[in-house]
Amino acid sequence: MRRPSSGLTLVVLLLSVLDLTSAVKHGDFKTCAQSGFCRRNRALAEEATAAGPAWTSPYELETESVKLDQGVLTGTIWKTVAEKDGGRVELPLQISFLDDGVARVTIDEAKRQKGEIKLRGDSKARKERYKEAEKWVLVGGKNIFANAKLESRDQESRVSYGFGDFQVVLQHKPFKLTFLRNGEPHIVLNERNFMNIEHWRPKREQEGEEGEDESTWWDETFGGNTDSKPRGPESLAMDITFPGYEFVYGIPEHASSLALKETRGGEGNYEDPYRLYNSDVFEYEVNSPMTLYGSIPFMQAQKAGSTIGVFWLNAAETWVDIVKSQKNPKALSTEKRSTHTHWMSESGVLDVFILPGPNSAHLYSQYGALTGYTALPPEFSIAYHQCRWNYISQDDVKDVDRKFDKFDIPYDVIWLDIEYTDNKKYFTWDPLTFSDPISMQNQLAERERKLVAIIDPHIRNEGSYPVSKEMNEKGLATKDKSGEKSYEGWCWPGSSHWIDAFNPAAVAWWKNLFDIKKFPSATKNLHIWNDMNEPSVFNGPETTMPKDNIHHGNWEHRDVHNLNGMTFHNATYEGMVARLGKGNEKRPFVLTRSFFAGSQRTAAMWTGDNQADWSHLSQAFPMILSQGIAGMPFAGADVGGFFGNPSKELFARWYQAGAFYPFFRGHAHIDSKRREPYLYEEPYRSIVRDAIRLRYSLLPIWYSAFQRASFEGMPIIRPHFVMFPDDEAGFAIDDQFFVGDSGLLAKPVVKEGAESVDIYIPDDEPYYNYFDQTVYKGKGYKKIPAPLDTVPLLMRGGHIFPRKDRHRRSSGLMKHDPYTLVVNLNNNGVAGGVLYVDDGETFDNQKGAYVHRSFMFNRKALICGNLHLEPSKAEAYEKTMEDVRVEKVLLVGVGDEWLDKKTAKVTLGEKNWEVEVSVTKGRRGKANVAVVRDPKAPITQDWQIEF
Ligand SMILES: *[C@@H]1O[C@H](CO)[C@@H](O)[C@H](O)[C@H]1NC(C)=O
């Protein structure tokens, strides 16, 4: 959460907190035209476009320089510049060919690389272009494909590589790269000649000598803050074309559609590029390319039957323009448009990964191999979270906890926002309102519930506060532009300093603060929320740190800005893993607001400070789906809306939607009315309770989906284009989605007054209504009823999913509850599914302590088999689960010949026994349903039920 504007005085702060009706303050954040390097690069693009074929790109790859050695191509690109600047600039090129057909292109600048530049002023900043982003981001996938072959080297060079048919063609003059798969071009770099590497040059004393507009080269002022630029202009840009691909996705975080829009104007398009510059945007608006709290510079392009992706590894401020080629009116109607993108970053080296796909599953595992997969979260954290700013005292917390029980509403976690601290000093508790945090945590623990408390990166500037004292004495705070003094700014506690989590010594120190013996009144049930880590600085430029601040290693904040949040939440995570001592590690839960590529390895995210209105409810799914595309699927939005007071209808609909967010948390601003679900009158209370119960009942599906995401990077909730990559008609759909591999297709209501929704059925399988088994069949839109108490939810024929039908007070209390298996028959009368389960809290799963089951139904029998890769390692854990059984099987869509079936036979090893079956004839469009009662089939063993 945060307050508005970059006003300095407390009065301004207070006034703006109360001003809840206004929208985002556009003037607080730059447009492209207000950002020097974005404006310069867009101008270049316009000039190149206007000139057409007459344009000459100044970049040329020297033929003789091209070498390929052990899977790495090197060469020299020369940029032609004015004679007085030396005539040409040397830019070393490297292309590494990696496993999986991934190629990595980097371009540096020789002069800066060698430090042969003069910094302006007495700056302590580094002279090189920043290339350490990989240190924080990449965890693997860098194995070189040593067998890459240089096929030719003449006007152009050609390299073939990888275990598929991959080639890259390097055009030397002007420099251009075309990546081919099976002989077809899929990605082209510098096709439009927008490539631009701003080379170093000394500042000229006489203005305007070159006729270029130098006004933003040496310093830049915005909103009263001046950014000194000791290295001068150093932006880098590249145009990337996806020939024949009409759809692109990714590059979160934006409050925009899943399918990215064009950004160069025109009806329905944006005027500004998508911006990636992690920022605390107060009262952000929907349908906007404006930057938000986190960024992941990963983009996926999709056309029927083919996927491809790029990962632009750069942590500086970045803008991305998107346009699509126009259809030739005379061409065949099947002609595909191409998508042209233009990537512009303020500093650093050019470093871009070409990920070949060819389908989403491959693409996500290629990206995951590089940046890591989402952590398998502790199981409680995928259940329901209750938050508000603020639960004001331990008695308040205890009371809310009891009320949830009184009204039979399950929940797992209650949260404390900033007010629990003593004067916004983290690692302290307010002595009056939270005098006994341990007894409060103990009450929660009685029902296996947890507490999450907020810990932010701004440290109150107060001499007697030990955290502040230690940090400053040890020199662990981010420095101002002098490189010597701790940077001081304004945040919740007033005057503050910021931990520099780029410094390994700062990380080690920070980690230690979470030690259970050090953190006052923390129990093992306490987990952490990292907010404000963009970082948010109330009086800083664009509400963040000055770009010329200095981090560990003398890197300017400019170079690392988008990494800042990740280094911080990662340090928190590491501390939380270590806090109980060696051998007692438990999976921590850490929520972060700011993130970058790689954040998925240690944290969940939420979409920040949304508003209690319908537009924000409908904006949430596209945002959460985008997170999944970009490898960070543990995502949610504040249920109910942060600012303002939702109507009862909106509140109910938001819980129905929230039950389908991978991260499911109700949250509210300090000025909003109390809105714990039990406070609502009927029928709203029951509607919300049912939505939460639905989530709990389906937790086995969610957890199994997280397990797959943690190995393969498949999103938790999956949009149409991921599931049906040949069906272009659905590529823009972002208001309905599938949940994991369960075959559940949800389209929660996000519009006021809706009585039904039109759901897009993507194929010819039967889709059964989850609640009444009505069958929907045939590709295309179908109207399904959605009165206020109903969330539109279909089950696709062909899938089996496990669920738990007993209502409990928390997920921890459900651990040993029996399962119901729902078998949804497809057109051929068959179905399949999986279940993954482990202890949900330790890392023993990494040593094999888990149950992984497959279910197959083949018309005659339901067969439960083992998917565990090393079954012997599961034995000890299986022992703890041996009493957990399947207590019911529902077979949806059985034929009329089933109607007189009365029994079935269960076989387990040598033993077998008979069970009762009852079959109900489906009437008025509903499917026949067979129910097997208590087959006593243990979840840890192989068995089958024959019908
Ligand atoms: C996360 O922390 C670990 C251990 O301190 C460190 O090795 C790693 O580089 C960190 N990653 C990020 C992204 O900060």
The ligand as an SDF file (V2000), in Angstrom:
LIG
                    3D

 14 14  0  0  0  0  0  0  0  0999 V2000
   19.4220  -14.9840   -3.6310 C   0  0  0  0  0  0  0  0  0  0  0  0
   20.1650  -15.3230   -2.5050 O   0  0  0  0  0  0  0  0  0  0  0  0
   21.1840  -16.2650   -2.7280 C   0  0  0  0  0  0  0  0  0  0  0  0
   21.8450  -16.5730   -1.3970 C   0  0  0  0  0  0  0  0  0  0  0  0
   22.1490  -15.4120   -0.6900 O   0  0  0  0  0  0  0  0  0  0  0  0
   22.1910  -15.7210   -3.7220 C   0  0  0  0  0  0  0  0  0  0  0  0
   23.1410  -16.7110   -4.0050 O   0  0  0  0  0  0  0  0  0  0  0  0
   21.4640  -15.3080   -4.9770 C   0  0  0  0  0  0  0  0  0  0  0  0
   22.3470  -14.6700   -5.8470 O   0  0  0  0  0  0  0  0  0  0  0  0
   20.3340  -14.3590   -4.6520 C   0  0  0  0  0  0  0  0  0  0  0  0
   19.5800  -14.0320   -5.8150 N   0  0  0  0  0  0  0  0  0  0  0  0
   19.0460  -12.8480   -6.0000 C   0  0  0  0  0  0  0  0  0  0  0  0
   18.2310  -12.7290   -7.1950 C   0  0  0  0  0  0  0  0  0  0  0  0
   19.2010  -11.9180   -5.2470 O   0  0  0  0  0  0  0  0  0  0  0  0
  1  2  1  0
  1 10  1  0
  2  3  1  0
  3  4  1  0
  3  6  1  0
  4  5  1  0
  6  7  1  0
  6  8  1  0
  8  9  1  0
  8 10  1  0
 10 11  1  0
 11 12  1  0
 12 13  1  0
 12 14  2  0
M  END
$$$$
